Amino acid sequence: MVMAVFLTAIFSSQSIAHIGHFGEYAPAKMYDVRVFDVDCALSNETCIANETTHFIEYFSADWCEPCALVSQELDQLNRSDTTIIQHHPSPADLHFYSESNIRLYETYGFWGVPDVVLNGEGLLVGPSQSNELAATLDNFTREWTGFLELNMTNGTVSWQADDGHVVHVWITKNRPHEFSYVDQPLVVTDHAYANVTKEVFNYTNDTNQTEAPYHVYNSSMNISDLLDENVTSIVVTLETPGRIPLTRASALSSQGYDLVDEGPNDFFPEQSKKGGESDLAIAVFGLMLAAIIPAFIMYIQTARKSKALLDESE
């Protein structure tokens, strides 16, 4: 039985690496996404957030060779109904951002790059899968619901929602590629979040009968210190805390997947890396073996004690 578990871990390690596992994290969900017009947000006007049809979170690194191919796919997407933000979660990256690293590991449970998350539901991994982005995106069309109101005045974001969640604000700026110097205009550079506050309203209907209380969740936060003329987008998501499970959006092999702790020396290597997935499988096997050994030793000790007591009773 134990050997079967080990074998399962080895042959499914690719899935583990890309999807992650829930562990102590509760299953979460992304409910709504809105986008503020930057020019309006930088003015003193009251701005109402705009809806978007698709929301893409792209996890990348400048030293990651496969990421360059995925970036090209995203640049060629050219859809006005799609909002894109680019995370740089690798500590070895010039544009590393710690909140993106937390997003990678804790919210989605990934281990490497490139990853493309579609509407908080679908996942494309590596350049081979991302090549299907345009054809796949419409399969993950969804109705965003949650925000009843979302506006900004003088850098203060205020909202009302019909359920209790966490509001995240993602700020992007242009960060030129460290090696090719190509503009990357949607790199996440700042992040703010706040819990919503519940208000309960009791009301009566036309017959003066009291009905069930109506809950409205609202709050606000000031992000004015994050806003300047270099901001390229302001994206707000409404979520529950925990780990968001994703559905694989492609049946293709996820080739070209690099662990986030790799570094700039791996960019544009002379030869393609080989055996990366098998190395990962061996690493997973070793970790599971290390975890099971103490229990196995305890089992042997218990069995020996039981045998000794049985011999004494005879």
C-alpha positions in Angstrom: 0.0 0.0 0.0 2.8 2.4 0.9 4.6 1.6 -2.3 1.5 2.4 -4.2 1.3 5.8 -2.6 4.9 6.4 -3.5 4.4 5.4 -7.1 1.3 7.6 -7.3 3.3 10.6 -6.0 6.1 10.0 -8.6 3.9 9.8 -11.6 1.6 12.6 -10.5 4.4 15.0 -9.5 3.9 17.1 -12.5 0.3 17.8 -11.4 1.5 18.5 -7.8 4.0 20.9 -9.0 1.6 22.9 -11.1 -1.6 22.7 -9.1 -0.3 22.4 -5.6 -2.3 21.0 -2.7 -4.8 22.3 -0.2 -3.1 21.1 3.0 -4.0 23.5 5.7 -5.5 26.0 3.3 -9.3 26.2 3.0 -10.8 26.1 -0.5 -11.3 29.7 -1.7 -13.0 31.4 -4.7 -12.6 34.6 -6.7 -16.0 36.2 -7.0 -15.6 39.5 -8.8 -13.1 41.6 -10.6 -13.3 45.4 -11.4 -10.8 47.8 -13.0 -10.4 51.6 -12.3 -9.5 54.0 -15.1 -6.0 55.3 -14.1 -6.5 58.8 -15.3 -9.7 59.1 -13.3 -8.1 57.6 -10.2 -5.2 60.1 -10.3 -7.7 63.0 -10.4 -9.9 64.3 -7.6 -13.0 62.9 -9.3 -15.2 60.1 -8.0 -14.4 57.1 -10.2 -16.7 54.1 -10.6 -14.9 50.8 -11.3 -15.4 49.2 -14.7 -16.4 45.5 -15.2 -14.2 43.2 -17.3 -15.1 40.0 -19.1 -11.8 38.1 -18.6 -9.1 38.4 -15.9 -5.6 36.9 -16.5 -2.9 36.5 -13.8 0.4 35.8 -15.5 3.3 34.4 -13.3 6.6 35.1 -14.9 10.3 35.8 -14.4 12.8 37.7 -16.6 15.4 34.9 -16.3 12.8 32.3 -17.4 13.3 31.4 -21.1 9.9 29.8 -21.6 8.3 32.9 -20.1 9.4 35.0 -23.1 7.2 32.8 -25.4 4.2 33.1 -23.1 4.7 36.9 -22.9 4.5 37.0 -26.7 1.2 35.0 -26.7 -0.2 37.5 -24.2 1.0 40.5 -26.2 -0.7 39.1 -29.3 -4.0 38.5 -27.5 -5.1 42.1 -28.1 -8.6 41.8 -26.5 -10.4 44.8 -25.1 -12.5 42.6 -22.9 -9.5 41.1 -21.1 -7.6 42.5 -18.1 -4.0 41.2 -17.5 -1.6 41.6 -14.6 1.9 40.1 -14.5 3.3 38.7 -11.3 7.1 38.3 -10.7 7.2 35.8 -7.7 10.9 34.6 -8.1 13.4 36.0 -5.5 16.0 35.6 -8.3 14.2 38.1 -10.5 15.1 41.7 -10.7 11.4 42.6 -10.5 10.7 40.3 -7.6 7.6 41.2 -5.6 7.0 39.4 -2.3 3.2 39.7 -2.5 3.3 38.0 -5.9 5.4 35.2 -4.3 2.6 34.8 -1.7 0.0 34.7 -4.4 2.0 32.0 -6.2 2.6 29.7 -3.2 -0.4 30.3 -1.0 -3.3 31.4 -3.2 -2.6 29.0 -6.1 -0.1 26.5 -4.7 2.4 26.8 -7.6 6.1 26.0 -7.5 7.3 27.6 -10.7 6.8 29.7 -13.8 5.3 30.4 -16.3 1.7 30.0 -15.2 -1.4 31.7 -16.7 -4.6 31.8 -14.5 -7.8 32.4 -16.4 -10.7 34.0 -14.6 -9.7 32.5 -11.3 -10.8 29.1 -12.6 -8.5 27.8 -15.4 -4.8 27.1 -15.7 -2.3 27.1 -18.6 1.3 26.0 -17.7 4.3 26.6 -19.9 4.6 27.9 -23.4 3.0 24.8 -25.0 -0.3 25.2 -23.2 -0.2 29.0 -23.3 -0.1 28.7 -27.1 -3.8 27.8 -26.8 -4.7 30.9 -24.8 -6.8 32.6 -27.4 -8.8 29.5 -28.2 -9.2 28.5 -24.5 -10.1 31.9 -22.9 -13.8 31.9 -24.0 -14.3 28.4 -22.5 -13.7 30.1 -19.1 -16.2 33.0 -19.5 -18.0 33.6 -16.3 -20.4 36.0 -14.7 -18.6 38.1 -12.1 -20.8 38.9 -9.1 -20.2 40.3 -5.6 -19.6 44.0 -5.8 -22.7 46.0 -5.5 -20.7 49.3 -5.6 -17.1 50.0 -6.1 -15.7 53.5 -6.4 -12.6 55.7 -5.6 -12.3 59.3 -4.5 -9.0 61.0 -3.7 -7.3 57.6 -3.5 -9.8 56.0 -1.1 -11.5 52.9 -2.5 -15.0 52.2 -1.1 -17.3 49.3 -1.8 -20.4 47.4 -1.0 -20.7 43.6 -1.6 -23.4 41.1 -1.1 -21.2 38.6 0.7 -18.3 38.7 3.1 -14.9 38.4 1.5 -11.5 40.0 1.2 -10.9 42.9 -1.2 -7.5 43.0 -3.0 -6.2 46.0 -4.9 -3.4 45.2 -7.5 -1.3 48.1 -8.8 0.8 47.6 -12.0 3.6 49.6 -13.5 6.0 49.3 -16.5 9.1 47.2 -15.7 11.4 46.7 -18.7 12.7 43.2 -19.1 16.1 42.8 -17.4 17.8 41.1 -20.4 15.9 42.1 -23.5 14.8 45.6 -22.2 11.3 45.1 -23.8 8.6 47.0 -21.9 6.5 45.0 -19.5 3.7 47.5 -18.7 1.6 45.4 -16.4 4.0 44.1 -13.7 2.5 44.1 -10.2 4.4 46.4 -8.0 2.0 47.2 -5.2 -0.8 45.4 -3.4 -3.3 46.3 -0.7 -6.1 44.4 0.9 -8.8 44.7 3.5 -11.6 42.6 5.1 -15.1 43.7 4.4 -17.4 44.8 7.2 -20.8 43.4 7.7 -23.9 45.4 8.3 -27.3 43.7 9.0 -30.5 45.4 8.0 -33.9 44.2 9.3 -36.9 45.3 7.3 -40.6 44.6 6.8 -42.6 43.9 3.7 -45.9 45.5 2.5 -47.9 43.5 5.0 -45.7 44.7 7.9 -44.2 41.2 8.4 -40.6 41.1 9.4 -38.5 39.3 6.8 -35.1 37.7 7.1 -32.3 40.2 7.7 -30.5 41.5 4.7 -26.7 41.6 4.9 -24.5 44.2 3.1 -20.7 44.0 3.4 -18.9 47.3 3.0 -15.7 49.1 3.9 -13.0 51.3 2.4 -9.2 51.7 2.3 -6.9 54.5 1.3 -4.4 53.6 -1.4 -3.3 57.1 -2.3 0.3 56.4 -1.3 0.4 53.7 -4.0 -0.8 56.0 -6.8 1.5 58.0 -9.1 2.0 58.9 -12.7 3.7 55.6 -13.4 0.7 53.4 -12.6 -0.6 51.5 -15.6 -3.6 49.7 -14.1 -5.6 49.3 -10.9 -7.4 46.0 -10.6 -9.6 45.1 -7.6 -10.6 41.5 -6.9 -13.2 40.2 -4.4 -12.2 36.8 -2.9 -12.5 34.4 0.0 -9.3 33.7 1.8 -7.6 30.3 1.3 -6.4 28.4 -1.8 -8.2 28.8 -5.1 -8.5 25.4 -6.9 -8.1 25.6 -10.7 -9.1 23.4 -13.6 -6.5 22.4 -16.2 -7.3 24.3 -19.4 -5.2 22.2 -21.7 -4.5 18.5 -22.3 -1.0 19.3 -23.7 2.2 18.6 -21.8 3.3 21.4 -19.6 6.9 21.6 -20.9 9.2 24.5 -20.1 8.3 24.9 -16.4 11.0 26.4 -14.2 11.1 26.4 -10.4 11.0 29.9 -8.9 14.3 29.5 -7.0 16.3 29.3 -10.3 18.2 32.3 -11.3 19.4 34.6 -14.0 22.2 32.3 -15.1 19.6 30.0 -16.4 18.2 32.6 -18.9 18.9 31.7 -22.5 20.9 28.5 -21.7 23.1 26.9 -24.4 21.1 23.7 -24.2 17.6 23.0 -23.1 17.2 21.6 -19.7 16.5 17.9 -19.6 15.2 15.7 -16.9 13.6 18.5 -14.9 10.3 16.7 -14.4 12.1 13.5 -13.3 14.3 15.5 -10.9 11.1 16.9 -9.4 9.6 13.4 -9.1 12.7 12.2 -7.2 12.5 15.2 -4.9 8.8 14.6 -4.1 9.6 10.9 -3.6 12.4 11.8 -1.2 10.3 14.2 0.8 7.5 11.6 1.2 10.0 8.9 2.1 11.4 11.2 4.8 7.9 11.9 6.1 7.0 8.2 6.3 10.2 6.8 7.9 9.3 8.0 11.5 5.9 6.3 11.3 7.5 3.2 9.9 10.0 3.0 12.7 7.2 3.5 15.3 5.2 0.7 13.6 8.2 -1.7 13.9 8.7 -0.8 17.6 5.1 -1.3 18.4 5.1 -4.7 16.5 8.1 -5.8 18.5 6.5 -4.8 21.8 3.3 -6.6 20.9 5.3 -9.8 20.0 7.2 -9.6 23.3 4.0 -9.3 25.3 2.5 -12.2 23.4 5.5 -14.3 24.1 5.4 -13.5 27.8 1.7 -14.4 28.0 2.4 -17.8 26.5 
